[in-house]
Amino acid sequence: MARTGHRDRLAAATENAADSKSFERAARVGYVASGLMHLLIGVIALQIASGGSGSADSSGAVGALAGQPGGLALLWVCFIGCLTLAVFQFSRIWMDSRGLTGRELWQMRASAAALAVSYGAIGITFGTFALGGGKDSSQSSAGWSAKLMAQPAGAVLLGIVGLVIVGVGGYFVFKGASRRFRKDLQAVPSGTWEHAVTITGVLGFIAKGLSLVILGGFVIVAAVAADPERSTGLDGALHALSGQPYGGLALGMVGVGLICYGLYTGILQAWFAKL
């Protein structure tokens, strides 16, 4: 009983904090930051598809943003927004649990936890660059892959990580194709707004999912070959895609889709998301 009462008080306190208008605005800035990052990744992917160069991943996008006038201030704003959004998603574990039982409850909690980790990681990327740090994500990916491979049954664990990434990517594709992302939004005005949500949401979620499937595939290859250097991160995966037959066209389509995902997240979800 004491534990239940403590949990109820925690839920009530969390809900009161989340009801704050300033908290809500900061959380919506997190969507803007995530959208901006994905938009830049999409632009860099298009550059690579057309024969240019760049790092098509979160580090490359945030690094490019840091080099712009006023970039440092923008990085700090994005950092605060993403962490606030991560806190909000974490709070949903208690706030949204009322009236749910069994499978629905655990699905909601798993989704909220995954989103909290995702936005927290994005926030850390912004914060790292704001503090003058940051490094190539391909090296980072190979580094954690090597550490995982060094553990007992490391290849199996790395393969499981790859399968999880592929599974998440598949869910993004499904969510986009089925338009389930609409459930995350408040009522959207009919007409131009509704068409914009549908087009950017469908194309964006499918492209985001495909990029994760490609990334997960490279992690699985690294596990099978017992070679962590093959786990090159999103940038390495997209560069490898561009080297395949018709890879430039495929990468260009992924880039356009990621731009759509950035517009959906940074503008439409930031405005219409249920908070």
Summary of the structure (lengths in Angstrom):
residues: 275
radius of gyration: 19.3
end to end distance: 29.9
largest distance: 64.0
contacts: 968
relative contact order: 0.16
helix: 81%
strand: 1%
